[in-house]
């Protein structure tokens, strides 16, 4: 959608507010501009008063004006916090992936659908432009693990190069509470990695989640990509239970910049990861960095 040639309020006001929002939140000025234009267009009486009086007084100080801008900021903030930018579109893509996997299973279409799903999920969307760098660094640090446990995986396993550098991975168990992600991974597994990728639906807040694993381990490597900092804020008991993850080695990561705000959080997230490593009785074997993500092996 584009902003109308006749915006609901003067374009200079919209642009100034959009730039202010984009400077604070991880959203483009164009996206913020569309949200603001739609919000003011939904209030034609207020928009009309703004147009008629903006030359004589500072309308940006009006309570009604500030309320609209504040609501737009909240809308953008909560949209950034959602796992899926468009749950409805994600469901359509998962359905198509399932049909494709159960039909002719064209590899090029499987790859297209997988990338679209990766782009819709908050965690993998920001990783998508950096996946080449991500896997270069991953295999450089960890080698090609024969057995891999992905804890709180989301859509990430859709990106794994089973036919490339990850060809040696014989068993990839992917655990997540999200039914949509598990459906997508199950369809992808049947088409791209039959018998190798095994999705498991389990919440990390469940004390017995590890009992649902189809293989007790120990796995050669466990992935916890951006999981520990989030879980440490939401459920400390669940985060502590991850100390005993059944794996010989762990790769855990955090974010350089906040998921929602243009704010560097690396120092805070690094402290959380270091504390987790110490409490789990592990030691750092190497460091990881790719795009907006850093972490430790």
N, C-alpha and C positions, 0 to 999 in steps of 0.2 A: 504494500500500500504506500502511496506517496501523499505528501501534504498537498491539499488543494491550492490552486493558483490564487484563490481568495481565502486566506487563512481566517479562522474565527476571530482572532485578535491580531494586532500588528505583528508582522514577522520579526521585527527587531526584539520585541518582548519574548516571543517564543524562542528565538535563537539564543538570547542571553540566558534564559532559564535552562535550555537544553545543554548549553555549554557548561553551566554550573553543575548540572546533574552528571554529565559525562566526565567531569573532572573528579567527581567523588566516587561514582559507581562504575563498575566494569561493563559499561554499555556505551555504544557509539552515540555521538551527538544527533545523528539522523534518527536513531531509534527513539531517543528521548524526545526529539522534536515531534515525531508521529504520535507518541503517547500524550504529549501536552496538547497538541492540536485536536486530537480526538476528545480529550477531557473538556476543553473549553467549548468545542462544538456541541457537546452534550448539554451545555448550559447557555442557550442562545440569548436569554435575557441579560445575564451577566456579561457575555461577550459583547453584546450591543452597547451596554453602558461603558465598557472598557474602551471600545472603539471611539465613542463619542466624547469621552472625557480624558483620554490618555495624553492629549496635548496640553491640557490645562493643569493637571495634577498627577502626582505619582501614584498611579493605580496599583503598583506592585506592593503598596503598603496596605491596601484594602484587605480586610479580614477574609472576604469571600475569595479574593484572588489568591491569597496565601494558602487558603484551605485547598483549592484545586491543585496548586503546585505540590503541596505536602502529600496529597493523596497520590499524585503521580509518582513522587519519590518512593512512597511506600509500595505502590504497585510494581515498580521496577525492582526494588529491593527484594520483594517476596518472589517475583518471577525468577530472579537470579538464584535464589535459594532452592528452587524446585529442582528435583533430580532430572525432570524432563521438561524441556522448553515447551513441548506440545505433546501431552500424554495421548491425545486422540491420534495424532500423526504416528506416534510410536506404535500404538496398537495396530494401525493399518499396515505399517512396515513389518511388524512381527508376523501378522497374518499372511502377508505376501511371502515372507521368508519361509514360513511353514509350508505354504503351498508349493513354493519353488523346490524346497528340499524334498518334498514327497512326490514331486513330478520328475521332470527331466534333469533337475539340479544343474543348471548352467553355471559354471564356475564364475563367469564374468558378472552374472546377475547376482549371485550370492555375495560377491565382493561389493557390488554397488549398494545392495541393501544393508550390508554390514557397516559400511562407511556412513551411510545415512543414519543408522541407529547410533553409531559412535558419536556422530555430530549432534544428536538430540540429547544425549545424557550429559549432565553437567560435568562430571568428573573427566570423561573421555573427550568431551568437546574441546577443552582447552589443551589437551594433549595431542589432538589430531594433527596440527601442523608440525609437530615435533616427533612423530612416531619413528621416523628413520633414525634420528639422533637418539631417541629413547632406547630402541633396540640395539643400536650399535653399542651404547654404554652398558646396557643390560647384559648382553652376551660377553662383552669384554670383562665385566666384573664377575659374573656368575657362571660363565660357560653355558653349555646347553644342558640344563638339568634333565635327567631321565624321568624324574617324578616331580611334579609341581603342584602345590596347593595354593590357590588364589583365594584369600580370605576377604569377604566383602567386595567381590569382584566387579559388580555392576555389569556393564557391557564390555569391559576390557578384553576378555578372552576372544572376542570377535576380531581383534587386531593381531592375535598371536600368529607368527609365521610358521605354521605347522609344516608347510611345504618348502620352507627355506631354512633359515638358521635354526629354527626350532624342530627340525625333522627328527632329532634324537630324543625329543620328549615323548615318552611312551604313554605317560599317564598324567593328565592335567585335570585335577579336581577343582571345580570352581564353585564357591559357596556364596550365596546371597539370599537375603530374605525377600527380594523383589520378584514376584511371580512373573512379571513381564520380561525381566532379564533372563530368568531361568527358561522361559519358553523360547526366547530368541536363541539362547545358547544351545538348547536341545536341538532346535532345527538346524542351526549351523553345524553342530557336532555331527549330525547324521549325514550332512552333505560334504563337509570339509575335513572332518577329523573323526570318522567313525571308530568307536572303541578307544579313542585317546582322550577326547574331551568329555568329562563327566560332570554335568551341572548338578548341584545339590541345593535345594531350597531349605535354608535354615537361617534363623536370626541370631546374630552374635550376642543378643541379650538373653538367649536361651542358654542356661548353664550346661545343658547336655548337647550343644550343637555339634561338637566333635564326634559324638556317638553316632551321628547320622552319616558320617563319611563312609563311602563304600570300601575304603581300604584304611586300616588303622595307622599306617605309616611305620616308621618315620619317613616323611617325604624328604627328598634331597634339598628342596628349597620351598619356602613359603613366601608368598607375596602379600604385603599389607600396604597397598598403594593408597596413601592419604587417609588410611583407616584409623590409625592410632591417635592422631591429634583430634579428629572428630569424636571418636568414641571416648576419649579422655575427658571431653567436655560434657558429653551427653550421658554416659554411663560408665563411671569409673570402675565399678565391679566387673563389668564385661571386659573393659580394657585390661584389667589385672589378669583375668582368665586367659587372655592371649599370651601371657608369659609362658604358658605351658603348651603352646602350639606344637603339634607333632612334626617337627622339621629339624633337619640338621643345621640348616642356615636360614636366615630370614632376610628379605629385602623389604625395608619399610621406608616410606617417603612422606614428605609433607609439602606444603605449598609455599612458594616465595611470596606471592601476592594473594590477598584475601580473595575468596570466591566471589564476593559481592562488591567490596569497596576497593578503590585504588589505594591500597594500604599494604605496605610491606610487613609481613608477619613471619618472615623467616626466622628471626631470632627467637620468637616465642615458640614456633613449631619445632625448631631445632632442640630447644630445651626439653620439650615434651618427649621427643624421640630419644634423646640421650638418657633421660630419666627411665624411660621404658627399657632401654637396652641394659642399663645398670641393674634395674630391679629384676629383669628376666635372667640375670646371670650370664649375659652374652658379652662378646667383645667385638669391636668394630674391625672388619676385615678390609673395608674399602668404602669410598664415598661415591655417591651418584648425583648427577645433575643433568637435566634436560628440560628446556623450556621453562615453565613455571614450577618445576618440580625438583626437589632435591631429596637426598636421603642417604641411608647407610645399608651396607651388606654386613 
